[in-house]
Each structure stands twice: as structure tokens, then as C-alpha cells.
Amino acid sequence: MIFWHHLVPVLLVPAGVLPFLGRFDKGLHFWGAFGLATLAATAWTAAQFSQSWSTGFGPAIWLTVSACLMLFLVLSLLVPEFWRLGAILGPWILIMAIMALAWNQAEATRSSEIGSVSDWIGVHVVLSVSTYVFLTMAAIAGLAVILQERSLKRRKPGRLTSSLPSLADCERLEIRLLVTSEIILAAGIATGLAATSTGDAVTGMSHKIVFTVAAFAVIAMLLLARQLWGTRGRKAARLVLTGYLLMTLAYPGVKFVTDVIIG
């Protein structure tokens, strides 16, 4: 297990450095690098959760990374220009893998055997992970908006911005991912409240709900502002990143405090 624990992040390196190695295009190198990263991360995540449900910070990061990669490959096949967001996603997953490698506990916290997790908690976990994955993609699209807008103002596109979707495509992808995130997030809040009311809440659930509701409010405010006043560009992207920060505090942030800091 220790061997695979160190090998898997290495297998993510091609996807992490591909955007900086010459031209970034949708060719064999792209599918090979991100396909390998997806296979490695997903297999390692499945191995960690195969026997029991882990609440550790490291496994939570791996679950996020593998889910993001799977969603990215699916949307890259279905949505034009989505694959270009891999220029930011690749380095992001590599950083996350290094974080998981650095903080993964020798004995991850095990909350319960698979199958004994309550229905509300099980549904809530699925919705929470799904929300965070879609919001991660929205945040990546938002960061791409900021980079593209800055590049247009400077009239000097760099290697990274040349690899990203156009500004209009970035904004289109950003809003679609945000709407999806908000819908799933609403369901996640409902199941979280249900779990709390039935006494099934896990440690830190109250803190998660506070940060999650705050993220929901920020995203709702952005969607409303876009509809009423056409808010877009860097201003909208900063709100997206704010919502993502709040969800980061709600999901892996609480796990980091309970698993790493408190121990």
C-alpha cells in the first residue's frame, strides 16, 4: 500500500505538466495523460474505500480528485472546448495529490463499515462530493475568465491563456457549471439538515452547514446579479471563487481540521 501511495501521484504528473510542454491540444498526449491520471486516481480511491468508509483528509482529497477527473473526461467528450480547461485542471490535481500524499494518515480515520452508513448521510455525502466537483470545475472556469480577461487587456496572450477556451466560452461554461452546482447544493443542504434533525449528523456537520449555506447564498447572488444586471467577467469570477472557498471550508476544510490539526 505504501508503494502505491507514493506511485499514484507520480502517475498524475503527465497531466499536471502537459499544459507547459509545448502546444496543448486534444490529441493522443492529452487523452493518454488525463486517462492515466483518471485511472490511477480512481483505482487508488476505490482501494481506500473498499473495506470501510474513510473520513480522513487524504482519502477525501483523493475522492475529489478522482471524481473531478472522471467528470472532466466525460464533459470533454460531450461539451465543445471543455477539454481546454485541462490546462488549469492538470496542475490543480497534481497539487491536490501532493497535499494528500503529505497529510494522509498512516491509519486513516474509519467511521463505519460500508453498508452501515445511514441513508441520509449516504445521500448527503454523494451530493456533497458532486457539488464540490461541479463547483471545482466552475472555479477553474472562473479562473480561466480572469486569466483571459487580463490577457486581452494586456494584448499579450501567454502559453497558458492560448491553451484555454475563449473568454466567451469560459463564461458560458462557468455559468452552466454554477447552475448545476446550485441545484445539487440545494439538495445537499436539505439532506444535511435532515441528517442533523434525525441525529445522524457526523462530527463537524454544523460547521459544514454554515459554510455550505453561505456558499449557496453567494452563488445565488451571482446568478441573480447575472440575470438582472448582466454581471460577468472578473467580478463574477471572483464571486465564483468566493463560493468555492466557502465550499472548500465546508467539505475538505472541516476534514483537515478534524483529521490533521485536531488529530
ChimeraX commands (.cxc) that place a marker at each C-alpha (Angstrom):
marker #1 position 0.00,0.00,0.00 radius 0.5
marker #1 position 2.85,2.39,0.81 radius 0.5
marker #1 position 4.32,1.75,-2.65 radius 0.5
marker #1 position 1.04,2.62,-4.40 radius 0.5
marker #1 position 0.54,5.57,-2.06 radius 0.5
marker #1 position 3.70,7.14,-3.48 radius 0.5
marker #1 position 3.33,5.85,-7.04 radius 0.5
marker #1 position -0.15,7.21,-7.79 radius 0.5
marker #1 position 0.84,10.92,-7.51 radius 0.5
marker #1 position 3.68,10.19,-9.94 radius 0.5
marker #1 position 1.14,8.87,-12.45 radius 0.5
marker #1 position -0.65,12.24,-12.26 radius 0.5
marker #1 position 2.48,14.16,-13.25 radius 0.5
marker #1 position 1.93,13.91,-17.06 radius 0.5
marker #1 position -1.50,15.57,-16.76 radius 0.5
marker #1 position -0.07,18.19,-14.39 radius 0.5
marker #1 position 2.80,19.26,-16.61 radius 0.5
marker #1 position 1.26,18.69,-20.06 radius 0.5
marker #1 position -0.05,22.29,-20.37 radius 0.5
marker #1 position 3.53,23.56,-20.03 radius 0.5
marker #1 position 5.10,21.20,-22.56 radius 0.5
marker #1 position 4.62,22.81,-25.92 radius 0.5
marker #1 position 1.24,23.04,-27.61 radius 0.5
marker #1 position -1.77,21.88,-25.57 radius 0.5
marker #1 position -4.15,20.12,-27.94 radius 0.5
marker #1 position -6.80,17.41,-27.90 radius 0.5
marker #1 position -4.58,14.68,-29.19 radius 0.5
marker #1 position -3.10,11.38,-28.07 radius 0.5
marker #1 position -0.93,13.03,-25.42 radius 0.5
marker #1 position -3.97,14.73,-23.88 radius 0.5
marker #1 position -6.12,11.59,-23.67 radius 0.5
marker #1 position -3.17,9.50,-22.56 radius 0.5
marker #1 position -2.13,11.85,-19.75 radius 0.5
marker #1 position -5.62,12.52,-18.39 radius 0.5
marker #1 position -6.76,8.95,-18.97 radius 0.5
marker #1 position -3.81,7.63,-16.96 radius 0.5
marker #1 position -4.44,10.18,-14.21 radius 0.5
marker #1 position -8.13,9.24,-14.04 radius 0.5
marker #1 position -7.44,5.51,-13.94 radius 0.5
marker #1 position -4.73,5.83,-11.27 radius 0.5
marker #1 position -6.67,8.23,-9.02 radius 0.5
marker #1 position -9.93,6.27,-9.32 radius 0.5
marker #1 position -8.27,2.91,-8.60 radius 0.5
marker #1 position -6.42,4.30,-5.59 radius 0.5
marker #1 position -9.58,5.95,-4.25 radius 0.5
marker #1 position -11.56,2.73,-4.66 radius 0.5
marker #1 position -8.85,0.83,-2.80 radius 0.5
marker #1 position -9.01,3.22,0.13 radius 0.5
marker #1 position -12.80,2.95,0.41 radius 0.5
marker #1 position -13.08,-0.74,-0.43 radius 0.5
marker #1 position -13.28,-2.05,3.14 radius 0.5
marker #1 position -14.80,0.78,5.15 radius 0.5
marker #1 position -15.88,4.39,4.87 radius 0.5
marker #1 position -12.95,6.72,5.48 radius 0.5
marker #1 position -13.41,10.20,6.92 radius 0.5
marker #1 position -9.72,11.10,6.68 radius 0.5
marker #1 position -8.46,14.23,4.95 radius 0.5
marker #1 position -6.24,12.32,2.50 radius 0.5
marker #1 position -8.98,9.97,1.25 radius 0.5
marker #1 position -11.37,12.94,0.93 radius 0.5
marker #1 position -8.86,14.69,-1.35 radius 0.5
marker #1 position -8.40,11.56,-3.45 radius 0.5
marker #1 position -12.16,11.16,-3.76 radius 0.5
marker #1 position -12.41,14.74,-5.02 radius 0.5
marker #1 position -9.51,14.34,-7.46 radius 0.5
marker #1 position -10.84,11.11,-8.99 radius 0.5
marker #1 position -14.39,12.49,-9.27 radius 0.5
marker #1 position -13.12,15.69,-10.91 radius 0.5
marker #1 position -11.06,13.74,-13.42 radius 0.5
marker #1 position -13.95,11.45,-14.33 radius 0.5
marker #1 position -16.31,14.40,-14.79 radius 0.5
marker #1 position -13.68,16.24,-16.80 radius 0.5
marker #1 position -13.20,13.37,-19.25 radius 0.5
marker #1 position -16.96,12.93,-19.71 radius 0.5
marker #1 position -17.57,16.63,-20.30 radius 0.5
marker #1 position -14.53,16.85,-22.58 radius 0.5
marker #1 position -16.23,14.28,-24.80 radius 0.5
marker #1 position -19.65,15.95,-24.70 radius 0.5
marker #1 position -19.03,19.71,-24.43 radius 0.5
marker #1 position -17.02,21.62,-27.08 radius 0.5
marker #1 position -13.96,23.44,-25.75 radius 0.5
marker #1 position -14.38,21.99,-22.25 radius 0.5
marker #1 position -11.19,19.95,-22.64 radius 0.5
marker #1 position -9.19,23.18,-22.74 radius 0.5
marker #1 position -9.88,23.69,-19.03 radius 0.5
marker #1 position -7.45,20.82,-18.53 radius 0.5
marker #1 position -4.69,23.42,-18.82 radius 0.5
marker #1 position -5.67,24.51,-15.30 radius 0.5
marker #1 position -7.18,21.26,-14.01 radius 0.5
marker #1 position -3.98,19.29,-14.68 radius 0.5
marker #1 position -1.74,21.35,-12.35 radius 0.5
marker #1 position -4.59,21.54,-9.80 radius 0.5
marker #1 position -4.96,17.76,-9.48 radius 0.5
marker #1 position -1.19,17.40,-9.13 radius 0.5
marker #1 position -1.15,19.90,-6.26 radius 0.5
marker #1 position -4.08,18.12,-4.60 radius 0.5
marker #1 position -2.32,14.76,-4.94 radius 0.5
marker #1 position 0.80,16.16,-3.30 radius 0.5
marker #1 position -1.34,17.51,-0.45 radius 0.5
marker #1 position -2.98,14.11,0.02 radius 0.5
marker #1 position 0.44,12.46,-0.01 radius 0.5
marker #1 position 1.77,14.88,2.60 radius 0.5
marker #1 position -1.16,14.64,5.03 radius 0.5
marker #1 position -2.51,11.15,4.52 radius 0.5
marker #1 position -2.57,9.40,7.88 radius 0.5
marker #1 position -0.84,6.08,8.30 radius 0.5
marker #1 position -4.15,4.79,9.66 radius 0.5
marker #1 position -6.99,6.79,8.13 radius 0.5
marker #1 position -9.96,7.51,10.36 radius 0.5
marker #1 position -12.67,4.92,9.81 radius 0.5
marker #1 position -16.16,5.99,10.74 radius 0.5
marker #1 position -18.13,2.86,9.88 radius 0.5
marker #1 position -18.30,-0.19,7.70 radius 0.5
marker #1 position -19.76,0.30,4.24 radius 0.5
marker #1 position -23.46,-0.50,4.38 radius 0.5
marker #1 position -23.92,0.72,7.98 radius 0.5
marker #1 position -23.88,4.39,6.98 radius 0.5
marker #1 position -27.38,5.84,7.38 radius 0.5
marker #1 position -29.44,6.62,4.29 radius 0.5
marker #1 position -29.48,10.37,4.93 radius 0.5
marker #1 position -25.73,10.52,5.48 radius 0.5
marker #1 position -25.07,8.38,2.41 radius 0.5
marker #1 position -27.17,10.57,0.14 radius 0.5
marker #1 position -25.72,13.71,1.71 radius 0.5
marker #1 position -22.14,12.54,1.09 radius 0.5
marker #1 position -22.87,11.78,-2.57 radius 0.5
marker #1 position -24.49,15.19,-3.06 radius 0.5
marker #1 position -21.69,16.97,-1.19 radius 0.5
marker #1 position -18.98,15.38,-3.32 radius 0.5
marker #1 position -20.97,16.05,-6.52 radius 0.5
marker #1 position -21.48,19.70,-5.55 radius 0.5
marker #1 position -17.81,20.20,-4.74 radius 0.5
marker #1 position -16.72,18.58,-8.00 radius 0.5
marker #1 position -19.01,20.74,-10.16 radius 0.5
marker #1 position -18.07,23.84,-8.19 radius 0.5
marker #1 position -14.39,22.99,-8.62 radius 0.5
marker #1 position -14.93,22.97,-12.36 radius 0.5
marker #1 position -16.83,26.25,-12.14 radius 0.5
marker #1 position -13.95,27.77,-10.15 radius 0.5
marker #1 position -11.48,26.58,-12.78 radius 0.5
marker #1 position -13.64,28.17,-15.47 radius 0.5
marker #1 position -13.80,31.35,-13.34 radius 0.5
marker #1 position -10.03,31.43,-13.01 radius 0.5
marker #1 position -9.80,30.97,-16.78 radius 0.5
marker #1 position -12.10,34.00,-17.18 radius 0.5
marker #1 position -9.77,36.12,-15.03 radius 0.5
marker #1 position -6.68,34.98,-16.94 radius 0.5
marker #1 position -8.28,35.53,-20.35 radius 0.5
marker #1 position -9.61,38.96,-19.44 radius 0.5
marker #1 position -6.21,40.00,-18.12 radius 0.5
marker #1 position -4.56,38.67,-21.27 radius 0.5
marker #1 position -6.93,40.63,-23.51 radius 0.5
marker #1 position -6.24,43.84,-21.63 radius 0.5
marker #1 position -2.51,43.33,-21.94 radius 0.5
marker #1 position -2.90,42.24,-25.58 radius 0.5
marker #1 position -0.21,39.67,-24.93 radius 0.5
marker #1 position -1.52,36.09,-24.70 radius 0.5
marker #1 position 0.77,33.65,-22.98 radius 0.5
marker #1 position 1.18,29.91,-23.41 radius 0.5
marker #1 position -1.41,29.14,-20.72 radius 0.5
marker #1 position -4.08,31.57,-21.95 radius 0.5
marker #1 position -3.58,30.34,-25.51 radius 0.5
marker #1 position -4.47,26.86,-24.29 radius 0.5
marker #1 position -7.65,27.95,-22.50 radius 0.5
marker #1 position -11.11,28.42,-24.05 radius 0.5
marker #1 position -12.00,31.89,-25.31 radius 0.5
marker #1 position -13.36,34.39,-22.80 radius 0.5
marker #1 position -16.92,33.90,-24.04 radius 0.5
marker #1 position -16.61,30.10,-23.82 radius 0.5
marker #1 position -15.13,30.32,-20.32 radius 0.5
marker #1 position -18.07,32.43,-19.14 radius 0.5
marker #1 position -20.56,30.08,-20.79 radius 0.5
marker #1 position -19.00,27.03,-19.13 radius 0.5
marker #1 position -18.77,28.88,-15.82 radius 0.5
marker #1 position -22.48,29.73,-15.67 radius 0.5
marker #1 position -23.61,26.24,-16.69 radius 0.5
marker #1 position -21.43,24.61,-14.05 radius 0.5
marker #1 position -22.66,27.10,-11.44 radius 0.5
marker #1 position -26.32,26.40,-12.15 radius 0.5
marker #1 position -25.69,22.66,-11.86 radius 0.5
marker #1 position -23.75,23.18,-8.63 radius 0.5
marker #1 position -26.53,25.27,-7.12 radius 0.5
marker #1 position -29.20,22.67,-7.88 radius 0.5
marker #1 position -27.17,19.84,-6.35 radius 0.5
marker #1 position -26.15,22.06,-3.44 radius 0.5
marker #1 position -29.79,22.79,-2.59 radius 0.5
marker #1 position -30.46,19.06,-2.35 radius 0.5
marker #1 position -27.30,18.61,-0.29 radius 0.5
marker #1 position -28.37,21.24,2.23 radius 0.5
marker #1 position -31.78,19.56,2.56 radius 0.5
marker #1 position -30.24,16.14,3.25 radius 0.5
marker #1 position -27.72,17.67,5.65 radius 0.5
marker #1 position -30.49,19.28,7.65 radius 0.5
marker #1 position -32.40,16.00,7.60 radius 0.5
marker #1 position -29.37,14.13,8.91 radius 0.5
marker #1 position -28.95,16.69,11.68 radius 0.5
marker #1 position -32.62,16.55,12.70 radius 0.5
marker #1 position -32.61,12.73,12.87 radius 0.5
marker #1 position -29.44,12.63,14.94 radius 0.5
marker #1 position -27.34,11.03,12.18 radius 0.5
marker #1 position -25.02,14.01,11.78 radius 0.5
marker #1 position -21.30,13.33,11.88 radius 0.5
marker #1 position -18.65,15.41,13.59 radius 0.5
marker #1 position -18.42,18.90,12.13 radius 0.5
marker #1 position -21.80,18.73,10.36 radius 0.5
marker #1 position -22.98,22.01,11.92 radius 0.5
marker #1 position -19.89,23.82,10.64 radius 0.5
marker #1 position -20.34,22.28,7.21 radius 0.5
marker #1 position -23.94,23.50,7.05 radius 0.5
marker #1 position -22.93,27.06,7.95 radius 0.5
marker #1 position -20.24,27.24,5.25 radius 0.5
marker #1 position -22.45,25.42,2.74 radius 0.5
marker #1 position -25.39,27.78,3.24 radius 0.5
marker #1 position -23.02,30.73,2.86 radius 0.5
marker #1 position -21.70,29.27,-0.41 radius 0.5
marker #1 position -25.28,28.70,-1.61 radius 0.5
marker #1 position -26.11,32.35,-0.87 radius 0.5
marker #1 position -23.04,33.64,-2.73 radius 0.5
marker #1 position -23.78,31.54,-5.82 radius 0.5
marker #1 position -27.47,32.50,-5.76 radius 0.5
marker #1 position -26.49,36.17,-5.50 radius 0.5
marker #1 position -24.18,35.81,-8.51 radius 0.5
marker #1 position -26.79,34.03,-10.61 radius 0.5
marker #1 position -29.37,36.69,-9.73 radius 0.5
marker #1 position -26.92,39.53,-10.47 radius 0.5
marker #1 position -26.09,37.98,-13.82 radius 0.5
marker #1 position -29.77,37.68,-14.69 radius 0.5
marker #1 position -30.72,41.21,-13.58 radius 0.5
marker #1 position -27.62,43.27,-14.30 radius 0.5
marker #1 position -25.55,41.05,-16.58 radius 0.5
marker #1 position -22.71,40.70,-14.08 radius 0.5
marker #1 position -19.84,38.85,-15.70 radius 0.5
marker #1 position -16.08,38.94,-16.19 radius 0.5
marker #1 position -13.67,39.23,-13.29 radius 0.5
marker #1 position -16.34,40.47,-10.88 radius 0.5
marker #1 position -18.44,37.36,-11.44 radius 0.5
marker #1 position -15.39,35.09,-11.41 radius 0.5
marker #1 position -14.32,36.45,-8.01 radius 0.5
marker #1 position -17.74,35.59,-6.59 radius 0.5
marker #1 position -17.39,32.09,-8.04 radius 0.5
marker #1 position -14.02,31.70,-6.34 radius 0.5
marker #1 position -15.53,33.00,-3.09 radius 0.5
marker #1 position -18.27,30.38,-3.26 radius 0.5
marker #1 position -15.64,27.75,-3.99 radius 0.5
marker #1 position -13.59,28.86,-0.99 radius 0.5
marker #1 position -16.62,28.55,1.26 radius 0.5
marker #1 position -17.37,25.06,-0.06 radius 0.5
marker #1 position -13.71,24.14,0.43 radius 0.5
marker #1 position -14.02,25.18,4.06 radius 0.5
marker #1 position -17.24,23.16,4.34 radius 0.5
marker #1 position -16.01,19.93,2.75 radius 0.5
marker #1 position -12.22,19.25,2.86 radius 0.5
marker #1 position -11.60,22.17,5.24 radius 0.5
marker #1 position -13.56,20.64,8.13 radius 0.5
marker #1 position -11.91,17.27,7.45 radius 0.5
marker #1 position -8.48,18.91,7.54 radius 0.5
marker #1 position -9.18,20.44,10.94 radius 0.5
marker #1 position -10.62,17.26,12.48 radius 0.5
marker #1 position -8.18,14.79,10.88 radius 0.5
marker #1 position -4.90,16.71,10.68 radius 0.5
marker #1 position -4.94,19.59,13.16 radius 0.5
marker #1 position -7.00,18.03,15.95 radius 0.5
marker #1 position -5.91,14.52,15.03 radius 0.5
marker link #1:1,2 radius 0.2
marker link #1:2,3 radius 0.2
marker link #1:3,4 radius 0.2
marker link #1:4,5 radius 0.2
marker link #1:5,6 radius 0.2
marker link #1:6,7 radius 0.2
marker link #1:7,8 radius 0.2
marker link #1:8,9 radius 0.2
marker link #1:9,10 radius 0.2
marker link #1:10,11 radius 0.2
marker link #1:11,12 radius 0.2
marker link #1:12,13 radius 0.2
marker link #1:13,14 radius 0.2
marker link #1:14,15 radius 0.2
marker link #1:15,16 radius 0.2
marker link #1:16,17 radius 0.2
marker link #1:17,18 radius 0.2
marker link #1:18,19 radius 0.2
marker link #1:19,20 radius 0.2
marker link #1:20,21 radius 0.2
marker link #1:21,22 radius 0.2
marker link #1:22,23 radius 0.2
marker link #1:23,24 radius 0.2
marker link #1:24,25 radius 0.2
marker link #1:25,26 radius 0.2
marker link #1:26,27 radius 0.2
marker link #1:27,28 radius 0.2
marker link #1:28,29 radius 0.2
marker link #1:29,30 radius 0.2
marker link #1:30,31 radius 0.2
marker link #1:31,32 radius 0.2
marker link #1:32,33 radius 0.2
marker link #1:33,34 radius 0.2
marker link #1:34,35 radius 0.2
marker link #1:35,36 radius 0.2
marker link #1:36,37 radius 0.2
marker link #1:37,38 radius 0.2
marker link #1:38,39 radius 0.2
marker link #1:39,40 radius 0.2
marker link #1:40,41 radius 0.2
marker link #1:41,42 radius 0.2
marker link #1:42,43 radius 0.2
marker link #1:43,44 radius 0.2
marker link #1:44,45 radius 0.2
marker link #1:45,46 radius 0.2
marker link #1:46,47 radius 0.2
marker link #1:47,48 radius 0.2
marker link #1:48,49 radius 0.2
marker link #1:49,50 radius 0.2
marker link #1:50,51 radius 0.2
marker link #1:51,52 radius 0.2
marker link #1:52,53 radius 0.2
marker link #1:53,54 radius 0.2
marker link #1:54,55 radius 0.2
marker link #1:55,56 radius 0.2
marker link #1:56,57 radius 0.2
marker link #1:57,58 radius 0.2
marker link #1:58,59 radius 0.2
marker link #1:59,60 radius 0.2
marker link #1:60,61 radius 0.2
marker link #1:61,62 radius 0.2
marker link #1:62,63 radius 0.2
marker link #1:63,64 radius 0.2
marker link #1:64,65 radius 0.2
marker link #1:65,66 radius 0.2
marker link #1:66,67 radius 0.2
marker link #1:67,68 radius 0.2
marker link #1:68,69 radius 0.2
marker link #1:69,70 radius 0.2
marker link #1:70,71 radius 0.2
marker link #1:71,72 radius 0.2
marker link #1:72,73 radius 0.2
marker link #1:73,74 radius 0.2
marker link #1:74,75 radius 0.2
marker link #1:75,76 radius 0.2
marker link #1:76,77 radius 0.2
marker link #1:77,78 radius 0.2
marker link #1:78,79 radius 0.2
marker link #1:79,80 radius 0.2
marker link #1:80,81 radius 0.2
marker link #1:81,82 radius 0.2
marker link #1:82,83 radius 0.2
marker link #1:83,84 radius 0.2
marker link #1:84,85 radius 0.2
marker link #1:85,86 radius 0.2
marker link #1:86,87 radius 0.2
marker link #1:87,88 radius 0.2
marker link #1:88,89 radius 0.2
marker link #1:89,90 radius 0.2
marker link #1:90,91 radius 0.2
marker link #1:91,92 radius 0.2
marker link #1:92,93 radius 0.2
marker link #1:93,94 radius 0.2
marker link #1:94,95 radius 0.2
marker link #1:95,96 radius 0.2
marker link #1:96,97 radius 0.2
marker link #1:97,98 radius 0.2
marker link #1:98,99 radius 0.2
marker link #1:99,100 radius 0.2
marker link #1:100,101 radius 0.2
marker link #1:101,102 radius 0.2
marker link #1:102,103 radius 0.2
marker link #1:103,104 radius 0.2
marker link #1:104,105 radius 0.2
marker link #1:105,106 radius 0.2
marker link #1:106,107 radius 0.2
marker link #1:107,108 radius 0.2
marker link #1:108,109 radius 0.2
marker link #1:109,110 radius 0.2
marker link #1:110,111 radius 0.2
marker link #1:111,112 radius 0.2
marker link #1:112,113 radius 0.2
marker link #1:113,114 radius 0.2
marker link #1:114,115 radius 0.2
marker link #1:115,116 radius 0.2
marker link #1:116,117 radius 0.2
marker link #1:117,118 radius 0.2
marker link #1:118,119 radius 0.2
marker link #1:119,120 radius 0.2
marker link #1:120,121 radius 0.2
marker link #1:121,122 radius 0.2
marker link #1:122,123 radius 0.2
marker link #1:123,124 radius 0.2
marker link #1:124,125 radius 0.2
marker link #1:125,126 radius 0.2
marker link #1:126,127 radius 0.2
marker link #1:127,128 radius 0.2
marker link #1:128,129 radius 0.2
marker link #1:129,130 radius 0.2
marker link #1:130,131 radius 0.2
marker link #1:131,132 radius 0.2
marker link #1:132,133 radius 0.2
marker link #1:133,134 radius 0.2
marker link #1:134,135 radius 0.2
marker link #1:135,136 radius 0.2
marker link #1:136,137 radius 0.2
marker link #1:137,138 radius 0.2
marker link #1:138,139 radius 0.2
marker link #1:139,140 radius 0.2
marker link #1:140,141 radius 0.2
marker link #1:141,142 radius 0.2
marker link #1:142,143 radius 0.2
marker link #1:143,144 radius 0.2
marker link #1:144,145 radius 0.2
marker link #1:145,146 radius 0.2
marker link #1:146,147 radius 0.2
marker link #1:147,148 radius 0.2
marker link #1:148,149 radius 0.2
marker link #1:149,150 radius 0.2
marker link #1:150,151 radius 0.2
marker link #1:151,152 radius 0.2
marker link #1:152,153 radius 0.2
marker link #1:153,154 radius 0.2
marker link #1:154,155 radius 0.2
marker link #1:155,156 radius 0.2
marker link #1:156,157 radius 0.2
marker link #1:157,158 radius 0.2
marker link #1:158,159 radius 0.2
marker link #1:159,160 radius 0.2
marker link #1:160,161 radius 0.2
marker link #1:161,162 radius 0.2
marker link #1:162,163 radius 0.2
marker link #1:163,164 radius 0.2
marker link #1:164,165 radius 0.2
marker link #1:165,166 radius 0.2
marker link #1:166,167 radius 0.2
marker link #1:167,168 radius 0.2
marker link #1:168,169 radius 0.2
marker link #1:169,170 radius 0.2
marker link #1:170,171 radius 0.2
marker link #1:171,172 radius 0.2
marker link #1:172,173 radius 0.2
marker link #1:173,174 radius 0.2
marker link #1:174,175 radius 0.2
marker link #1:175,176 radius 0.2
marker link #1:176,177 radius 0.2
marker link #1:177,178 radius 0.2
marker link #1:178,179 radius 0.2
marker link #1:179,180 radius 0.2
marker link #1:180,181 radius 0.2
marker link #1:181,182 radius 0.2
marker link #1:182,183 radius 0.2
marker link #1:183,184 radius 0.2
marker link #1:184,185 radius 0.2
marker link #1:185,186 radius 0.2
marker link #1:186,187 radius 0.2
marker link #1:187,188 radius 0.2
marker link #1:188,189 radius 0.2
marker link #1:189,190 radius 0.2
marker link #1:190,191 radius 0.2
marker link #1:191,192 radius 0.2
marker link #1:192,193 radius 0.2
marker link #1:193,194 radius 0.2
marker link #1:194,195 radius 0.2
marker link #1:195,196 radius 0.2
marker link #1:196,197 radius 0.2
marker link #1:197,198 radius 0.2
marker link #1:198,199 radius 0.2
marker link #1:199,200 radius 0.2
marker link #1:200,201 radius 0.2
marker link #1:201,202 radius 0.2
marker link #1:202,203 radius 0.2
marker link #1:203,204 radius 0.2
marker link #1:204,205 radius 0.2
marker link #1:205,206 radius 0.2
marker link #1:206,207 radius 0.2
marker link #1:207,208 radius 0.2
marker link #1:208,209 radius 0.2
marker link #1:209,210 radius 0.2
marker link #1:210,211 radius 0.2
marker link #1:211,212 radius 0.2
marker link #1:212,213 radius 0.2
marker link #1:213,214 radius 0.2
marker link #1:214,215 radius 0.2
marker link #1:215,216 radius 0.2
marker link #1:216,217 radius 0.2
marker link #1:217,218 radius 0.2
marker link #1:218,219 radius 0.2
marker link #1:219,220 radius 0.2
marker link #1:220,221 radius 0.2
marker link #1:221,222 radius 0.2
marker link #1:222,223 radius 0.2
marker link #1:223,224 radius 0.2
marker link #1:224,225 radius 0.2
marker link #1:225,226 radius 0.2
marker link #1:226,227 radius 0.2
marker link #1:227,228 radius 0.2
marker link #1:228,229 radius 0.2
marker link #1:229,230 radius 0.2
marker link #1:230,231 radius 0.2
marker link #1:231,232 radius 0.2
marker link #1:232,233 radius 0.2
marker link #1:233,234 radius 0.2
marker link #1:234,235 radius 0.2
marker link #1:235,236 radius 0.2
marker link #1:236,237 radius 0.2
marker link #1:237,238 radius 0.2
marker link #1:238,239 radius 0.2
marker link #1:239,240 radius 0.2
marker link #1:240,241 radius 0.2
marker link #1:241,242 radius 0.2
marker link #1:242,243 radius 0.2
marker link #1:243,244 radius 0.2
marker link #1:244,245 radius 0.2
marker link #1:245,246 radius 0.2
marker link #1:246,247 radius 0.2
marker link #1:247,248 radius 0.2
marker link #1:248,249 radius 0.2
marker link #1:249,250 radius 0.2
marker link #1:250,251 radius 0.2
marker link #1:251,252 radius 0.2
marker link #1:252,253 radius 0.2
marker link #1:253,254 radius 0.2
marker link #1:254,255 radius 0.2
marker link #1:255,256 radius 0.2
marker link #1:256,257 radius 0.2
marker link #1:257,258 radius 0.2
marker link #1:258,259 radius 0.2
marker link #1:259,260 radius 0.2
marker link #1:260,261 radius 0.2
marker link #1:261,262 radius 0.2
marker link #1:262,263 radius 0.2
view
